[in-house]
Amino acid sequence: VPERRLTNRIRTLRFLADEMTQGDLGTAIGVTRQTVAAIEQGKYSPTLETAFRIADVFGVPLDEVFQWERED
Amino acid sequence: MDAPFREKIAWIELVGMTLAYGGYFIAVELAKPPILTMILLFAAATAVRLLILGGGYLAFASASRTPADERDRAVDRRASSIAYLVLLAAMILVGVIMPFGGETGPRVANSALAGIVLAELVRHGAVVFGYRRGWRA
């Protein structure tokens, strides 16, 4: 099985949403600011429900937030 | 320290337990006191631990305490499952193996306490690791 890793564009999407803060995003999806930071940095993979909540906040499909990429 | 509340508490527990129970086990091993003194020493060590922990809660609770979210729960689950293996190994050593080596009384009791303390240290250490480095799913 090829190694893959979860990446995301949350930082970019926050920037495009009037520089939404990690704290504001965390409040909107029901997690702490530190958890949003950990997701952005790839230190924590969120549950599917939280992933959908994030996509919902930015009004984009899930695969515009998270990508499942091959590791080189 | 811009860390989650539960990571801060885990650090405090690591330091508090190491100081309190480390001191207790060193004192017991070196002085080999009578049982009553041993019990009082353990109570004192527990009081020291609780004081340090209480200080940590007072210092951090108002500023950064938030309800546990999914990451907090995931970190706690992973840390507890790792610590469980340590506790299991320690209890097998103390309850199954030590009696066959002729060990009895206070030494078995202190070994059991040491196993519990070690498992708790591993749990708090794993919590810190989980927040600092994270685990890939």
N, CA and C atoms of all chains as a GROMACS GRO file, in nm:
protein
  627
    1VAL      N    1   0.086  -0.119   0.000
    1VAL     CA    2   0.000   0.000   0.000
    1VAL      C    3   0.089   0.124   0.000
    2PRO      N    4   0.072   0.215  -0.096
    2PRO     CA    5   0.156   0.335  -0.099
    2PRO      C    6   0.127   0.424   0.022
    3GLU      N    7   0.235   0.485   0.076
    3GLU     CA    8   0.219   0.575   0.189
    3GLU      C    9   0.151   0.704   0.144
    4ARG      N   10   0.053   0.746   0.219
    4ARG     CA   11  -0.016   0.871   0.188
    4ARG      C   12  -0.026   0.955   0.314
    5ARG      N   13  -0.048   1.082   0.295
    5ARG     CA   14  -0.067   1.167   0.413
    5ARG      C   15  -0.176   1.270   0.386
    6LEU      N   16  -0.239   1.307   0.497
    6LEU     CA   17  -0.348   1.404   0.487
    6LEU      C   18  -0.290   1.545   0.492
    7THR      N   19  -0.320   1.625   0.391
    7THR     CA   20  -0.279   1.766   0.394
    7THR      C   21  -0.406   1.851   0.390
    8ASN      N   22  -0.389   1.979   0.414
    8ASN     CA   23  -0.509   2.065   0.412
    8ASN      C   24  -0.475   2.207   0.369
    9ARG      N   25  -0.580   2.280   0.333
    9ARG     CA   26  -0.565   2.419   0.288
    9ARG      C   27  -0.636   2.514   0.384
   10ILE      N   28  -0.642   2.476   0.508
   10ILE     CA   29  -0.718   2.557   0.605
   10ILE      C   30  -0.658   2.697   0.620
   11ARG      N   31  -0.524   2.704   0.623
   11ARG     CA   32  -0.461   2.836   0.638
   11ARG      C   33  -0.503   2.928   0.524
   12THR      N   34  -0.499   2.876   0.402
   12THR     CA   35  -0.538   2.955   0.285
   12THR      C   36  -0.685   2.995   0.292
   13LEU      N   37  -0.768   2.899   0.329
   13LEU     CA   38  -0.912   2.927   0.336
   13LEU      C   39  -0.943   3.030   0.445
   14ARG      N   40  -0.869   3.026   0.554
   14ARG     CA   41  -0.888   3.128   0.659
   14ARG      C   42  -0.849   3.265   0.606
   15PHE      N   43  -0.739   3.268   0.531
   15PHE     CA   44  -0.694   3.395   0.473
   15PHE      C   45  -0.802   3.453   0.379
   16LEU      N   46  -0.858   3.363   0.298
   16LEU     CA   47  -0.960   3.408   0.202
   16LEU      C   48  -1.090   3.447   0.270
   17ALA      N   49  -1.110   3.399   0.392
   17ALA     CA   50  -1.231   3.434   0.467
   17ALA      C   51  -1.201   3.551   0.561
   18ASP      N   52  -1.148   3.655   0.503
   18ASP     CA   53  -1.116   3.778   0.580
   18ASP      C   54  -1.022   3.752   0.697
   19GLU      N   55  -0.923   3.666   0.672
   19GLU     CA   56  -0.823   3.635   0.776
   19GLU      C   57  -0.891   3.589   0.905
   20MET      N   58  -0.982   3.494   0.887
   20MET     CA   59  -1.049   3.436   1.004
   20MET      C   60  -0.945   3.380   1.099
   21THR      N   61  -0.962   3.402   1.228
   21THR     CA   62  -0.863   3.351   1.324
   21THR      C   63  -0.887   3.203   1.353
   22GLN      N   64  -0.783   3.139   1.403
   22GLN     CA   65  -0.797   2.998   1.443
   22GLN      C   66  -0.901   2.985   1.554
   23GLY      N   67  -0.904   3.083   1.642
   23GLY     CA   68  -1.002   3.080   1.751
   23GLY      C   69  -1.144   3.089   1.700
   24ASP      N   70  -1.167   3.176   1.603
   24ASP     CA   71  -1.302   3.189   1.547
   24ASP      C   72  -1.344   3.060   1.475
   25LEU      N   73  -1.251   3.001   1.401
   25LEU     CA   74  -1.282   2.876   1.333
   25LEU      C   75  -1.311   2.766   1.436
   26GLY      N   76  -1.227   2.763   1.541
   26GLY     CA   77  -1.248   2.663   1.646
   26GLY      C   78  -1.385   2.676   1.711
   27THR      N   79  -1.424   2.800   1.740
   27THR     CA   80  -1.556   2.823   1.799
   27THR      C   81  -1.667   2.776   1.705
   28ALA      N   82  -1.648   2.802   1.576
   28ALA     CA   83  -1.751   2.766   1.478
   28ALA      C   84  -1.769   2.614   1.464
   29ILE      N   85  -1.661   2.539   1.487
   29ILE     CA   86  -1.670   2.394   1.467
   29ILE      C   87  -1.666   2.316   1.598
   30GLY      N   88  -1.652   2.387   1.710
   30GLY     CA   89  -1.660   2.322   1.840
   30GLY      C   90  -1.532   2.256   1.889
   31VAL      N   91  -1.417   2.314   1.853
   31VAL     CA   92  -1.290   2.266   1.907
   31VAL      C   93  -1.209   2.387   1.955
   32THR      N   94  -1.098   2.361   2.023
   32THR     CA   95  -1.017   2.472   2.074
   32THR      C   96  -0.928   2.529   1.963
   33ARG      N   97  -0.877   2.650   1.989
   33ARG     CA   98  -0.785   2.712   1.894
   33ARG      C   99  -0.662   2.624   1.872
   34GLN      N  100  -0.614   2.560   1.981
   34GLN     CA  101  -0.496   2.475   1.969
   34GLN      C  102  -0.522   2.355   1.880
   35THR      N  103  -0.646   2.306   1.883
   35THR     CA  104  -0.679   2.191   1.796
   35THR      C  105  -0.683   2.234   1.650
   36VAL      N  106  -0.736   2.352   1.623
   36VAL     CA  107  -0.733   2.403   1.485
   36VAL      C  108  -0.587   2.416   1.439
   37ALA      N  109  -0.501   2.469   1.526
   37ALA     CA  110  -0.359   2.483   1.490
   37ALA      C  111  -0.297   2.346   1.462
   38ALA      N  112  -0.331   2.246   1.545
   38ALA     CA  113  -0.275   2.112   1.526
   38ALA      C  114  -0.323   2.051   1.394
   39ILE      N  115  -0.450   2.076   1.358
   39ILE     CA  116  -0.502   2.025   1.230
   39ILE      C  117  -0.428   2.092   1.114
   40GLU      N  118  -0.411   2.222   1.123
   40GLU     CA  119  -0.342   2.296   1.016
   40GLU      C  120  -0.200   2.244   0.995
   41GLN      N  121  -0.134   2.212   1.107
   41GLN     CA  122   0.005   2.167   1.100
   41GLN      C  123   0.019   2.018   1.068
   42GLY      N  124  -0.093   1.950   1.055
   42GLY     CA  125  -0.088   1.807   1.026
   42GLY      C  126  -0.051   1.721   1.144
   43LYS      N  127  -0.062   1.779   1.265
   43LYS     CA  128  -0.030   1.701   1.385
   43LYS      C  129  -0.150   1.619   1.432
   44TYR      N  130  -0.267   1.655   1.385
   44TYR     CA  131  -0.388   1.586   1.428
   44TYR      C  132  -0.483   1.574   1.309
   45SER      N  133  -0.531   1.453   1.285
   45SER     CA  134  -0.631   1.430   1.180
   45SER      C  135  -0.770   1.437   1.244
   46PRO      N  136  -0.852   1.532   1.202
   46PRO     CA  137  -0.982   1.549   1.267
   46PRO      C  138  -1.076   1.435   1.232
   47THR      N  139  -1.182   1.424   1.311
   47THR     CA  140  -1.286   1.326   1.278
   47THR      C  141  -1.355   1.372   1.148
   48LEU      N  142  -1.424   1.277   1.086
   48LEU     CA  143  -1.493   1.308   0.961
   48LEU      C  144  -1.596   1.419   0.984
   49GLU      N  145  -1.663   1.413   1.097
   49GLU     CA  146  -1.766   1.514   1.129
   49GLU      C  147  -1.703   1.653   1.137
   50THR      N  148  -1.590   1.664   1.206
   50THR     CA  149  -1.524   1.795   1.216
   50THR      C  150  -1.471   1.841   1.080
   51ALA      N  151  -1.422   1.747   1.001
   51ALA     CA  152  -1.376   1.782   0.866
   51ALA      C  153  -1.490   1.844   0.785
   52PHE      N  154  -1.609   1.782   0.793
   52PHE     CA  155  -1.725   1.837   0.721
   52PHE      C  156  -1.765   1.973   0.778
   53ARG      N  157  -1.754   1.987   0.909
   53ARG     CA  158  -1.788   2.117   0.970
   53ARG      C  159  -1.696   2.226   0.918
   54ILE      N  160  -1.567   2.195   0.905
   54ILE     CA  161  -1.471   2.294   0.854
   54ILE      C  162  -1.509   2.334   0.712
   55ALA      N  163  -1.536   2.234   0.629
   55ALA     CA  164  -1.574   2.263   0.490
   55ALA      C  165  -1.700   2.348   0.486
   56ASP      N  166  -1.791   2.318   0.577
   56ASP     CA  167  -1.918   2.391   0.582
   56ASP      C  168  -1.896   2.538   0.618
   57VAL      N  169  -1.804   2.562   0.712
   57VAL     CA  170  -1.776   2.700   0.754
   57VAL      C  171  -1.726   2.782   0.634
   58PHE      N  172  -1.640   2.722   0.552
   58PHE     CA  173  -1.585   2.795   0.437
   58PHE      C  174  -1.674   2.785   0.313
   59GLY      N  175  -1.776   2.702   0.320
   59GLY     CA  176  -1.868   2.689   0.207
   59GLY      C  177  -1.804   2.624   0.086
   60VAL      N  178  -1.719   2.526   0.110
   60VAL     CA  179  -1.652   2.455  -0.001
   60VAL      C  180  -1.669   2.305   0.019
   61PRO      N  181  -1.648   2.225  -0.088
   61PRO     CA  182  -1.654   2.079  -0.070
   61PRO      C  183  -1.537   2.030   0.016
   62LEU      N  184  -1.556   1.913   0.072
   62LEU     CA  185  -1.454   1.858   0.163
   62LEU      C  186  -1.316   1.847   0.096
   63ASP      N  187  -1.315   1.807  -0.033
   63ASP     CA  188  -1.184   1.786  -0.097
   63ASP      C  189  -1.115   1.916  -0.135
   64GLU      N  190  -1.179   2.028  -0.110
   64GLU     CA  191  -1.106   2.154  -0.124
   64GLU      C  192  -1.037   2.192   0.006
   65VAL      N  193  -1.076   2.128   0.112
   65VAL     CA  194  -1.011   2.154   0.241
   65VAL      C  195  -0.901   2.051   0.267
   66PHE      N  196  -0.934   1.925   0.247
   66PHE     CA  197  -0.839   1.817   0.278
   66PHE      C  198  -0.801   1.741   0.150
   67GLN      N  199  -0.672   1.706   0.144
   67GLN     CA  200  -0.624   1.625   0.033
   67GLN      C  201  -0.554   1.502   0.089
   68TRP      N  202  -0.560   1.396   0.011
   68TRP     CA  203  -0.501   1.266   0.050
   68TRP      C  204  -0.388   1.240  -0.048
   69GLU      N  205  -0.266   1.286  -0.011
   69GLU     CA  206  -0.156   1.288  -0.109
   69GLU      C  207  -0.056   1.176  -0.085
   70ARG      N  208   0.008   1.134  -0.197
   70ARG     CA  209   0.115   1.034  -0.187
   70ARG      C  210   0.237   1.098  -0.122
   71GLU      N  211   0.305   1.017  -0.036
   71GLU     CA  212   0.431   1.065   0.021
   71GLU      C  213   0.545   1.026  -0.070
   72ASP      N  214   0.635   1.120  -0.099
   72ASP     CA  215   0.750   1.090  -0.187
   72ASP      C  216   0.868   1.041  -0.105
   73MET      N  217   0.348   2.994   2.799
   73MET     CA  218   0.337   2.862   2.736
   73MET      C  219   0.199   2.853   2.668
   74ASP      N  220   0.196   2.856   2.535
   74ASP     CA  221   0.070   2.855   2.462
   74ASP      C  222   0.030   2.711   2.431
   75ALA      N  223   0.006   2.637   2.536
   75ALA     CA  224  -0.027   2.495   2.520
   75ALA      C  225  -0.169   2.472   2.568
   76PRO      N  226  -0.233   2.364   2.522
   76PRO     CA  227  -0.366   2.332   2.574
   76PRO      C  228  -0.363   2.311   2.726
   77PHE      N  229  -0.475   2.342   2.789
   77PHE     CA  230  -0.485   2.329   2.934
   77PHE      C  231  -0.443   2.190   2.982
   78ARG      N  232  -0.487   2.087   2.909
   78ARG     CA  233  -0.459   1.950   2.954
   78ARG      C  234  -0.312   1.913   2.937
   79GLU      N  235  -0.244   1.976   2.843
   79GLU     CA  236  -0.099   1.952   2.833
   79GLU      C  237  -0.027   2.016   2.951
   80LYS      N  238  -0.070   2.135   2.988
   80LYS     CA  239  -0.007   2.202   3.104
   80LYS      C  240  -0.025   2.117   3.230
   81ILE      N  241  -0.147   2.063   3.248
   81ILE     CA  242  -0.172   1.981   3.366
   81ILE      C  243  -0.086   1.853   3.361
   82ALA      N  244  -0.069   1.798   3.241
   82ALA     CA  245   0.014   1.678   3.229
   82ALA      C  246   0.159   1.708   3.267
   83TRP      N  247   0.210   1.825   3.226
   83TRP     CA  248   0.346   1.864   3.266
   83TRP      C  249   0.355   1.876   3.418
   84ILE      N  250   0.254   1.940   3.478
   84ILE     CA  251   0.256   1.959   3.624
   84ILE      C  252   0.252   1.824   3.694
   85GLU      N  253   0.171   1.733   3.642
   85GLU     CA  254   0.164   1.599   3.702
   85GLU      C  255   0.298   1.526   3.688
   86LEU      N  256   0.361   1.540   3.573
   86LEU     CA  257   0.491   1.475   3.554
   86LEU      C  258   0.592   1.525   3.657
   87VAL      N  259   0.599   1.656   3.672
   87VAL     CA  260   0.696   1.715   3.766
   87VAL      C  261   0.656   1.681   3.910
   88GLY      N  262   0.527   1.702   3.943
   88GLY     CA  263   0.479   1.679   4.079
   88GLY      C  264   0.496   1.535   4.123
   89MET      N  265   0.458   1.442   4.037
   89MET     CA  266   0.467   1.300   4.074
   89MET      C  267   0.612   1.255   4.083
   90THR      N  268   0.696   1.305   3.993
   90THR     CA  269   0.838   1.267   3.997
   90THR      C  270   0.902   1.314   4.127
   91LEU      N  271   0.873   1.440   4.163
   91LEU     CA  272   0.931   1.495   4.287
   91LEU      C  273   0.876   1.423   4.410
   92ALA      N  274   0.742   1.414   4.417
   92ALA     CA  275   0.680   1.361   4.538
   92ALA      C  276   0.710   1.212   4.557
   93TYR      N  277   0.676   1.133   4.455
   93TYR     CA  278   0.691   0.988   4.472
   93TYR      C  279   0.835   0.943   4.450
   94GLY      N  280   0.910   1.018   4.371
   94GLY     CA  281   1.053   0.988   4.359
   94GLY      C  282   1.119   1.000   4.495
   95GLY      N  283   1.085   1.109   4.564
   95GLY     CA  284   1.139   1.130   4.699
   95GLY      C  285   1.096   1.019   4.793
   96TYR      N  286   0.970   0.979   4.783
   96TYR     CA  287   0.919   0.873   4.871
   96TYR      C  288   0.994   0.742   4.848
   97PHE      N  289   1.004   0.702   4.722
   97PHE     CA  290   1.066   0.571   4.695
   97PHE      C  291   1.216   0.570   4.730
   98ILE      N  292   1.283   0.682   4.708
   98ILE     CA  293   1.425   0.691   4.746
   98ILE      C  294   1.438   0.680   4.898
   99ALA      N  295   1.352   0.755   4.970
   99ALA     CA  296   1.358   0.753   5.118
   99ALA      C  297   1.331   0.613   5.171
  100VAL      N  298   1.230   0.547   5.116
  100VAL     CA  299   1.193   0.412   5.163
  100VAL      C  300   1.303   0.312   5.133
  101GLU      N  301   1.362   0.325   5.016
  101GLU     CA  302   1.466   0.231   4.977
  101GLU      C  303   1.592   0.248   5.060
  102LEU      N  304   1.627   0.374   5.090
  102LEU     CA  305   1.750   0.401   5.164
  102LEU      C  306   1.734   0.376   5.314
  103ALA      N  307   1.621   0.426   5.370
  103ALA     CA  308   1.605   0.423   5.517
  103ALA      C  309   1.536   0.296   5.566
  104LYS      N  310   1.460   0.231   5.478
  104LYS     CA  311   1.380   0.114   5.515
  104LYS      C  312   1.308   0.137   5.649
  105PRO      N  313   1.219   0.235   5.653
  105PRO     CA  314   1.149   0.270   5.778
  105PRO      C  315   1.043   0.167   5.814
  106PRO      N  316   0.994   0.173   5.940
  106PRO     CA  317   0.883   0.084   5.979
  106PRO      C  318   0.757   0.119   5.899
  107ILE      N  319   0.660   0.026   5.903
  107ILE     CA  320   0.542   0.040   5.815
  107ILE      C  321   0.465   0.169   5.842
  108LEU      N  322   0.447   0.204   5.970
  108LEU     CA  323   0.369   0.325   6.001
  108LEU      C  324   0.437   0.448   5.942
  109THR      N  325   0.568   0.457   5.958
  109THR     CA  326   0.643   0.570   5.900
  109THR      C  327   0.629   0.571   5.748
  110MET      N  328   0.632   0.451   5.691
  110MET     CA  329   0.618   0.439   5.545
  110MET      C  330   0.484   0.494   5.498
  111ILE      N  331   0.378   0.459   5.572
  111ILE     CA  332   0.244   0.507   5.536
  111ILE      C  333   0.237   0.660   5.548
  112LEU      N  334   0.298   0.712   5.657
  112LEU     CA  335   0.297   0.858   5.674
  112LEU      C  336   0.377   0.927   5.564
  113LEU      N  337   0.488   0.866   5.528
  113LEU     CA  338   0.570   0.922   5.418
  113LEU      C  339   0.491   0.924   5.286
  114PHE      N  340   0.419   0.815   5.263
  114PHE     CA  341   0.341   0.808   5.139
  114PHE      C  342   0.228   0.912   5.140
  115ALA      N  343   0.167   0.928   5.257
  115ALA     CA  344   0.062   1.031   5.267
  115ALA      C  345   0.120   1.169   5.243
  116ALA      N  346   0.240   1.193   5.296
  116ALA     CA  347   0.305   1.324   5.276
  116ALA      C  348   0.338   1.345   5.128
  117ALA      N  349   0.386   1.239   5.064
  117ALA     CA  350   0.420   1.249   4.921
  117ALA      C  351   0.295   1.279   4.840
  118THR      N  352   0.184   1.214   4.876
  118THR     CA  353   0.057   1.238   4.805
  118THR      C  354   0.010   1.381   4.828
  119ALA      N  355   0.028   1.431   4.951
  119ALA     CA  356  -0.012   1.569   4.981
  119ALA      C  357   0.071   1.666   4.897
  120VAL      N  358   0.201   1.640   4.885
  120VAL     CA  359   0.288   1.727   4.803
  120VAL      C  360   0.241   1.727   4.658
  121ARG      N  361   0.212   1.607   4.609
  121ARG     CA  362   0.164   1.595   4.470
  121ARG      C  363   0.036   1.675   4.450
  122LEU      N  364  -0.058   1.660   4.543
  122LEU     CA  365  -0.187   1.730   4.529
  122LEU      C  366  -0.170   1.881   4.540
  123LEU      N  367  -0.076   1.925   4.626
  123LEU     CA  368  -0.050   2.068   4.638
  123LEU      C  369   0.003   2.125   4.507
  124ILE      N  370   0.098   2.053   4.448
  124ILE     CA  371   0.156   2.098   4.321
  124ILE      C  372   0.047   2.100   4.213
  125LEU      N  373  -0.035   1.994   4.210
  125LEU     CA  374  -0.142   1.986   4.110
  125LEU      C  375  -0.245   2.098   4.131
  126GLY      N  376  -0.280   2.120   4.259
  126GLY     CA  377  -0.376   2.227   4.290
  126GLY      C  378  -0.322   2.363   4.248
  127GLY      N  379  -0.192   2.385   4.271
  127GLY     CA  380  -0.130   2.511   4.227
  127GLY      C  381  -0.140   2.527   4.076
  128GLY      N  382  -0.120   2.418   4.006
  128GLY     CA  383  -0.129   2.421   3.859
  128GLY      C  384  -0.269   2.455   3.813
  129TYR      N  385  -0.368   2.394   3.876
  129TYR     CA  386  -0.507   2.424   3.839
  129TYR      C  387  -0.539   2.571   3.864
  130LEU      N  388  -0.492   2.621   3.980
  130LEU     CA  389  -0.520   2.762   4.013
  130LEU      C  390  -0.451   2.854   3.912
  131ALA      N  391  -0.329   2.816   3.873
  131ALA     CA  392  -0.252   2.902   3.782
  131ALA      C  393  -0.312   2.905   3.641
  132PHE      N  394  -0.364   2.791   3.596
  132PHE     CA  395  -0.404   2.782   3.455
  132PHE      C  396  -0.554   2.776   3.432
  133ALA      N  397  -0.630   2.739   3.535
  133ALA     CA  398  -0.771   2.709   3.512
  133ALA      C  399  -0.849   2.826   3.455
  134SER      N  400  -0.834   2.943   3.516
  134SER     CA  401  -0.919   3.054   3.474
  134SER      C  402  -0.882   3.100   3.333
  135ALA      N  403  -0.753   3.093   3.299
  135ALA     CA  404  -0.709   3.149   3.171
  135ALA      C  405  -0.737   3.056   3.054
  136SER      N  406  -0.716   2.927   3.074
  136SER     CA  407  -0.714   2.844   2.953
  136SER      C  408  -0.798   2.718   2.962
  137ARG      N  409  -0.874   2.700   3.070
  137ARG     CA  410  -0.950   2.576   3.080
  137ARG      C  411  -1.072   2.581   2.989
  138THR      N  412  -1.082   2.483   2.904
  138THR     CA  413  -1.197   2.474   2.814
  138THR      C  414  -1.247   2.330   2.821
  139PRO      N  415  -1.374   2.307   2.784
  139PRO     CA  416  -1.422   2.168   2.782
  139PRO      C  417  -1.337   2.085   2.686
  140ALA      N  418  -1.321   1.957   2.718
  140ALA     CA  419  -1.240   1.870   2.632
  140ALA      C  420  -1.303   1.860   2.493
  141ASP      N  421  -1.221   1.876   2.390
  141ASP     CA  422  -1.272   1.857   2.255
  141ASP      C  423  -1.224   1.721   2.202
  142GLU      N  424  -1.250   1.694   2.073
  142GLU     CA  425  -1.222   1.560   2.020
  142GLU      C  426  -1.073   1.526   2.025
  143ARG      N  427  -0.987   1.627   2.006
  143ARG     CA  428  -0.842   1.600   2.012
  143ARG      C  429  -0.799   1.567   2.155
  144ASP      N  430  -0.853   1.641   2.253
  144ASP     CA  431  -0.823   1.612   2.393
  144ASP      C  432  -0.861   1.467   2.426
  145ARG      N  433  -0.979   1.428   2.379
  145ARG     CA  434  -1.025   1.291   2.408
  145ARG      C  435  -0.940   1.187   2.336
  146ALA      N  436  -0.900   1.218   2.213
  146ALA     CA  437  -0.817   1.123   2.137
  146ALA      C  438  -0.680   1.106   2.203
  147VAL      N  439  -0.621   1.217   2.246
  147VAL     CA  440  -0.491   1.211   2.314
  147VAL      C  441  -0.503   1.131   2.443
  148ASP      N  442  -0.610   1.156   2.517
  148ASP     CA  443  -0.630   1.087   2.644
  148ASP      C  444  -0.650   0.936   2.623
  149ARG      N  445  -0.728   0.901   2.520
  149ARG     CA  446  -0.750   0.758   2.491
  149ARG      C  447  -0.619   0.688   2.459
  150ARG      N  448  -0.538   0.752   2.372
  150ARG     CA  449  -0.412   0.690   2.330
  150ARG      C  450  -0.317   0.676   2.451
  151ALA      N  451  -0.308   0.782   2.530
  151ALA     CA  452  -0.218   0.780   2.645
  151ALA      C  453  -0.262   0.674   2.746
  152SER      N  454  -0.393   0.663   2.768
  152SER     CA  455  -0.443   0.565   2.865
  152SER      C  456  -0.417   0.422   2.818
  153SER      N  457  -0.430   0.398   2.687
  153SER     CA  458  -0.408   0.262   2.639
  153SER      C  459  -0.260   0.223   2.650
  154ILE      N  460  -0.170   0.320   2.631
  154ILE     CA  461  -0.027   0.290   2.648
  154ILE      C  462   0.003   0.264   2.796
  155ALA      N  463  -0.052   0.350   2.883
  155ALA     CA  464  -0.025   0.336   3.026
  155ALA      C  465  -0.084   0.205   3.080
  156TYR      N  466  -0.194   0.161   3.021
  156TYR     CA  467  -0.256   0.036   3.066
  156TYR      C  468  -0.159  -0.082   3.051
  157LEU      N  469  -0.084  -0.082   2.941
  157LEU     CA  470   0.012  -0.192   2.920
  157LEU      C  471   0.121  -0.190   3.026
  158VAL      N  472   0.165  -0.069   3.063
  158VAL     CA  473   0.267  -0.055   3.168
  158VAL      C  474   0.211  -0.106   3.301
  159LEU      N  475   0.087  -0.065   3.331
  159LEU     CA  476   0.024  -0.107   3.456
  159LEU      C  477   0.005  -0.259   3.458
  160LEU      N  478  -0.036  -0.314   3.346
  160LEU     CA  479  -0.056  -0.458   3.336
  160LEU      C  480   0.075  -0.533   3.363
  161ALA      N  481   0.183  -0.488   3.298
  161ALA     CA  482   0.314  -0.552   3.317
  161ALA      C  483   0.358  -0.541   3.463
  162ALA      N  484   0.337  -0.422   3.522
  162ALA     CA  485   0.378  -0.401   3.661
  162ALA      C  486   0.299  -0.492   3.755
  163MET      N  487   0.170  -0.505   3.732
  163MET     CA  488   0.087  -0.587   3.821
  163MET      C  489   0.120  -0.736   3.805
  164ILE      N  490   0.154  -0.778   3.685
  164ILE     CA  491   0.197  -0.918   3.667
  164ILE      C  492   0.326  -0.942   3.744
  165LEU      N  493   0.417  -0.845   3.734
  165LEU     CA  494   0.545  -0.856   3.805
  165LEU      C  495   0.521  -0.863   3.956
  166VAL      N  496   0.438  -0.774   4.006
  166VAL     CA  497   0.417  -0.764   4.151
  166VAL      C  498   0.329  -0.877   4.204
  167GLY      N  499   0.220  -0.905   4.134
  167GLY     CA  500   0.123  -0.999   4.187
  167GLY      C  501   0.150  -1.144   4.153
  168VAL      N  502   0.220  -1.166   4.044
  168VAL     CA  503   0.239  -1.305   3.999
  168VAL      C  504   0.383  -1.352   4.017
  169ILE      N  505   0.477  -1.265   3.985
  169ILE     CA  506   0.617  -1.309   3.987
  169ILE      C  507   0.684  -1.286   4.123
  170MET      N  508   0.664  -1.166   4.181
  170MET     CA  509   0.734  -1.136   4.307
  170MET      C  510   0.706  -1.234   4.421
  171PRO      N  511   0.581  -1.278   4.440
  171PRO     CA  512   0.555  -1.371   4.551
  171PRO      C  513   0.636  -1.501   4.539
  172PHE      N  514   0.663  -1.543   4.416
  172PHE     CA  515   0.743  -1.666   4.399
  172PHE      C  516   0.890  -1.644   4.428
  173GLY      N  517   0.931  -1.518   4.434
  173GLY     CA  518   1.069  -1.487   4.469
  173GLY      C  519   1.088  -1.466   4.617
  174GLY      N  520   0.982  -1.493   4.692
  174GLY     CA  521   0.994  -1.481   4.838
  174GLY      C  522   0.969  -1.341   4.890
  175GLU      N  523   0.932  -1.249   4.802
  175GLU     CA  524   0.906  -1.111   4.846
  175GLU      C  525   0.770  -1.104   4.915
  176THR      N  526   0.763  -1.032   5.023
  176THR     CA  527   0.636  -1.018   5.094
  176THR      C  528   0.621  -0.876   5.148
  177GLY      N  529   0.504  -0.851   5.205
  177GLY     CA  530   0.480  -0.731   5.283
  177GLY      C  531   0.509  -0.600   5.215
  178PRO      N  532   0.581  -0.510   5.286
  178PRO     CA  533   0.601  -0.374   5.238
  178PRO      C  534   0.668  -0.367   5.100
  179ARG      N  535   0.758  -0.458   5.074
  179ARG     CA  536   0.829  -0.451   4.945
  179ARG      C  537   0.732  -0.477   4.828
  180VAL      N  538   0.641  -0.573   4.847
  180VAL     CA  539   0.541  -0.599   4.742
  180VAL      C  540   0.447  -0.479   4.729
  181ALA      N  541   0.406  -0.425   4.845
  181ALA     CA  542   0.315  -0.310   4.842
  181ALA      C  543   0.381  -0.191   4.773
  182ASN      N  544   0.506  -0.164   4.808
  182ASN     CA  545   0.574  -0.050   4.745
  182ASN      C  546   0.600  -0.075   4.597
  183SER      N  547   0.624  -0.198   4.561
  183SER     CA  548   0.642  -0.229   4.418
  183SER      C  549   0.512  -0.204   4.342
  184ALA      N  550   0.400  -0.240   4.403
  184ALA     CA  551   0.271  -0.214   4.339
  184ALA      C  552   0.248  -0.064   4.325
  185LEU      N  553   0.280   0.010   4.430
  185LEU     CA  554   0.265   0.156   4.422
  185LEU      C  555   0.356   0.214   4.314
  186ALA      N  556   0.478   0.161   4.307
  186ALA     CA  557   0.572   0.209   4.205
  186ALA      C  558   0.518   0.181   4.065
  187GLY      N  559   0.455   0.066   4.050
  187GLY     CA  560   0.397   0.032   3.920
  187GLY      C  561   0.286   0.128   3.881
  188ILE      N  562   0.202   0.162   3.980
  188ILE     CA  563   0.093   0.258   3.953
  188ILE      C  564   0.149   0.395   3.918
  189VAL      N  565   0.250   0.437   3.997
  189VAL     CA  566   0.311   0.568   3.970
  189VAL      C  567   0.376   0.570   3.831
  190LEU      N  568   0.446   0.461   3.799
  190LEU     CA  569   0.511   0.453   3.668
  190LEU      C  570   0.408   0.460   3.555
  191ALA      N  571   0.298   0.388   3.572
  191ALA     CA  572   0.193   0.390   3.468
  191ALA      C  573   0.134   0.530   3.453
  192GLU      N  574   0.117   0.599   3.565
  192GLU     CA  575   0.065   0.736   3.559
  192GLU      C  576   0.165   0.830   3.491
  193LEU      N  577   0.294   0.811   3.522
  193LEU     CA  578   0.397   0.894   3.457
  193LEU      C  579   0.398   0.871   3.307
  194VAL      N  580   0.385   0.744   3.268
  194VAL     CA  581   0.380   0.712   3.125
  194VAL      C  582   0.258   0.776   3.061
  195ARG      N  583   0.144   0.772   3.132
  195ARG     CA  584   0.022   0.832   3.076
  195ARG      C  585   0.038   0.982   3.055
  196HIS      N  586   0.091   1.050   3.157
  196HIS     CA  587   0.108   1.195   3.142
  196HIS      C  588   0.214   1.227   3.037
  197GLY      N  589   0.319   1.144   3.032
  197GLY     CA  590   0.421   1.164   2.929
  197GLY      C  591   0.363   1.145   2.790
  198ALA      N  592   0.276   1.046   2.775
  198ALA     CA  593   0.214   1.020   2.644
  198ALA      C  594   0.117   1.132   2.607
  199VAL      N  595   0.052   1.191   2.707
  199VAL     CA  596  -0.035   1.306   2.681
  199VAL      C  597   0.048   1.422   2.625
  200VAL      N  598   0.160   1.450   2.693
  200VAL     CA  599   0.249   1.558   2.646
  200VAL      C  600   0.297   1.529   2.504
  201PHE      N  601   0.339   1.405   2.480
  201PHE     CA  602   0.386   1.366   2.346
  201PHE      C  603   0.274   1.385   2.243
  202GLY      N  604   0.153   1.344   2.281
  202GLY     CA  605   0.040   1.355   2.190
  202GLY      C  606   0.011   1.499   2.149
  203TYR      N  607   0.024   1.590   2.243
  203TYR     CA  608  -0.001   1.731   2.210
  203TYR      C  609   0.118   1.792   2.135
  204ARG      N  610   0.240   1.756   2.175
  204ARG     CA  611   0.360   1.816   2.113
  204ARG      C  612   0.383   1.765   1.972
  205ARG      N  613   0.383   1.634   1.958
  205ARG     CA  614   0.420   1.573   1.830
  205ARG      C  615   0.300   1.522   1.752
  206GLY      N  616   0.200   1.476   1.824
  206GLY     CA  617   0.082   1.420   1.758
  206GLY      C  618   0.107   1.279   1.709
  207TRP      N  619  -0.002   1.209   1.679
  207TRP     CA  620   0.007   1.075   1.623
  207TRP      C  621  -0.062   1.076   1.489
  208ARG      N  622   0.000   1.016   1.392
  208ARG     CA  623  -0.068   1.002   1.263
  208ARG      C  624  -0.172   0.892   1.276
  209ALA      N  625  -0.290   0.917   1.224
  209ALA     CA  626  -0.397   0.817   1.235
  209ALA      C  627  -0.361   0.694   1.154
   0.00000   0.00000   0.00000
